[in-house]
Amino acid sequence: MARVLRPVAVCLFAVSAFVMPPAARGQWLGREALSSFPADTQQIAYLNLAQLRSMAEYPQMRNYLLNRQFRDFQDYLKSLGIDAEKDVNEVVLGWRGMGTDRPGMMGRAEGQFDAEKVRRQMVRQQMPIREYQGYELYSFGSGEDPTDMIFVFFSPSSAAFGRMRDLKELLDVRAGLKPGLESNAAIVNWEAELEGTAPQWGISVGKAASLQAGPWLAAGGKDLPDVSKVFGPVEAVLYRIDWGGGVTTHVSIVCQDEQSASSLAQMLAILRTARGSGVPEGLLTVLQGLEVQASGPRVELTTVAPLSVIDQLMRGGAG
């Protein structure tokens, strides 16, 4: 039982499954990303690193915010002379599609960037520099591997990054050659709803939403119906996370109609009665304190936990 329940809480507190992301002040980068990301982007995650770095708990929360992909990106920036811990203030990450082939990460970053210094470093290290849509593309690696990370500057304070395929799509969107995520009115409204509410937030739609929501229901046990039948009506998952003293997580599961939301809320409420030998006490406390409420076509989930409990869950989930 503990093996099944642990991923639920981990997902609820780090529901930005791949992520790590930014600040409740001046969060315009989220809006800007919608005009850059391709229309088929299914998941976005925002982090205000400047705000999070100002918190006393940042050294402890840092490992929870930054996943392997983002740490690799940090190493890449460092090789170019950019210290992400100091120079990057906001990040918005995006993933196109979901499936067996893990999607590549792309993103937008705001901060203080010395493009000339980076260019000199690239030339010194004999790293490839390519051009596309009028921009110089700096590659971390040979530039031939489809998994190589590519970086491009738009201004001394604005940049983008991602795999070559995804980054070219992003640049095509900026050039007006292809539709962007801003063409999706629902996502535009959800971004506006989340902007400025927390230093970390995100949106998942389509299959990404069902995959993100599924573990909560699956933790309920054998008495629940088939997960795929229940989560068919899910249109999106929105989340926001406040760090500081403890961790407050709010998740909105957007269903197709009120009836679906009501049924889903009843099933998710079962999590609050979780019992079983081997279930960590901290995890039980989190689940039993979970607030579940149906509001129109949405299911709202809220929970609060101290960082010590998150530390316990993360250590357990890593195994």
MORA-V94990 format. One record per helix or strand of 3 or more residues. SS is the DSSP state (helix for helix, strand for strand). FROM is the first residue (numbers start at 1). TO is the last residue. If there is no record, write none. Layout:
SS:FROM:TO  SS:FROM:TO
This chain:
helix:2:13  helix:28:34  strand:41:48  helix:49:53  helix:58:65  helix:68:79  helix:84:87  strand:88:96  strand:105:111  helix:115:124  strand:129:132  strand:135:140  strand:149:155  strand:158:163  helix:164:174  helix:181:183  helix:185:194  strand:200:205  helix:206:218  helix:227:231  strand:234:243  strand:246:255  helix:258:273  helix:281:288  strand:291:295  strand:298:306  helix:307:317
